[in-house]
Amino acid sequence: MSAWILLSIVVGCTVLGDVLSSFEMKRHGEVQEFHPRGLGRLLATLATKKFLILSVFFMAISFFAFIKLVETADLSFAVPASAATIVFETILARLILKESVDARRWWGVCLVALGVILLAE
């Protein structure tokens, strides 16, 4: 399988996993109980959250695709190129999750995007 296809799978699944996880955690709200019984109930509740389960599924796909990517491509390509997740996650955090993204973070996203573009050439 091509390194670029594997990289696309890694980036796409990581972004989906992170956005779904964040969405579900925001829906669930802040954890109030930290004693063992409360944590057990929390874990049981989280195990029923469909977006969180889907998030774990996408993260697992991302993990195994990254392992395959590291097997087939140089590590000096695989790790920096996978930073493209930051670009997509920031955009989706702003558009879907309605998070506030300041100018400094947008500049960081632009620098990461430029770095990934340089790797492509």
C-alpha positions as CSV (number, residue, x, y, z in Angstrom):
1,M,0.0,0.0,0.0
2,S,1.3,3.5,-0.8
3,A,2.7,5.6,2.0
4,W,0.4,8.5,1.0
5,I,-2.7,6.2,1.2
6,L,-1.6,5.0,4.7
7,L,-0.9,8.5,5.8
8,S,-4.4,9.6,4.6
9,I,-5.9,6.8,6.7
10,V,-3.8,7.7,9.7
11,V,-4.7,11.4,9.5
12,G,-8.4,10.8,8.6
13,C,-9.0,8.3,11.4
14,T,-7.1,10.3,14.0
15,V,-9.1,13.4,13.2
16,L,-12.4,11.6,13.3
17,G,-11.5,9.8,16.5
18,D,-10.4,13.0,18.2
19,V,-13.4,15.1,17.1
20,L,-15.9,12.4,18.1
21,S,-14.2,11.9,21.4
22,S,-14.3,15.6,22.2
23,F,-17.9,15.9,21.0
24,E,-19.0,13.1,23.3
25,M,-17.0,14.3,26.3
26,K,-18.6,17.8,25.9
27,R,-22.0,16.2,25.8
28,H,-21.3,14.1,28.9
29,G,-20.0,17.1,30.9
30,E,-17.5,17.4,33.7
31,V,-16.7,14.4,35.9
32,Q,-17.8,15.1,39.5
33,E,-17.1,11.9,41.3
34,F,-13.6,10.6,41.7
35,H,-14.1,7.8,44.3
36,P,-13.8,4.2,43.0
37,R,-17.6,3.6,42.9
38,G,-18.2,6.8,41.0
39,L,-15.5,6.0,38.5
40,G,-17.0,2.6,37.9
41,R,-20.4,4.2,37.1
42,L,-18.6,6.7,34.9
43,L,-16.8,3.9,32.9
44,A,-20.1,2.0,32.6
45,T,-21.8,5.2,31.3
46,L,-19.1,6.0,28.9
47,A,-19.2,2.4,27.5
48,T,-22.7,3.2,26.2
49,K,-21.8,6.4,24.4
50,K,-21.9,5.6,20.7
51,F,-19.7,8.5,19.6
52,L,-17.0,7.5,22.1
53,I,-17.1,3.9,21.0
54,L,-16.8,5.0,17.4
55,S,-13.9,7.3,18.4
56,V,-12.1,4.3,19.9
57,F,-12.7,2.3,16.7
58,F,-11.2,5.1,14.5
59,M,-8.2,5.5,16.8
60,A,-7.5,1.8,16.6
61,I,-7.6,1.9,12.8
62,S,-5.3,5.0,12.9
63,F,-2.9,3.1,15.2
64,F,-2.6,0.0,13.0
65,A,-2.3,2.1,9.9
66,F,0.5,4.1,11.5
67,I,2.3,0.9,12.4
68,K,2.1,-0.2,8.8
69,L,3.2,3.3,7.6
70,V,6.3,3.1,9.8
71,E,7.0,-0.3,8.4
72,T,6.8,0.9,4.8
73,A,8.0,4.5,4.9
74,D,10.9,6.3,6.6
75,L,10.2,7.5,10.2
76,S,11.5,10.9,9.1
77,F,8.5,11.1,6.8
78,A,5.8,9.3,8.7
79,V,5.9,11.2,12.0
80,P,6.2,14.8,10.6
81,A,3.6,14.1,7.9
82,S,1.1,12.8,10.4
83,A,1.2,16.2,12.1
84,A,-1.3,17.2,9.4
85,T,-3.9,16.0,11.9
86,I,-3.3,19.3,13.8
87,V,-4.4,21.3,10.7
88,F,-7.7,19.4,10.2
89,E,-8.5,19.1,14.0
90,T,-8.1,22.8,14.4
91,I,-10.4,23.6,11.5
92,L,-13.0,21.1,12.6
93,A,-12.8,22.3,16.3
94,R,-13.7,25.7,15.0
95,L,-16.4,24.7,12.6
96,I,-18.0,21.7,14.2
97,L,-17.2,22.0,17.9
98,K,-17.5,25.9,17.9
99,E,-14.3,26.3,19.8
100,S,-12.5,29.6,20.0
101,V,-9.2,29.5,18.1
102,D,-6.9,32.4,18.5
103,A,-4.5,33.9,16.0
104,R,-1.4,32.3,17.5
105,R,-2.9,28.9,17.0
106,W,-3.9,29.7,13.4
107,W,-0.3,30.7,12.8
108,G,0.9,27.4,14.2
109,V,-1.6,25.5,12.0
110,C,-0.2,27.4,8.9
111,L,3.4,26.5,9.9
112,V,2.5,22.8,10.3
113,A,0.7,22.8,7.0
114,L,3.7,24.4,5.3
115,G,5.9,21.7,6.8
116,V,3.7,18.9,5.5
117,I,3.7,20.5,2.1
118,L,7.5,20.6,2.1
119,L,7.5,16.9,2.9
120,A,5.3,16.2,0.0
121,E,7.8,17.6,-2.5
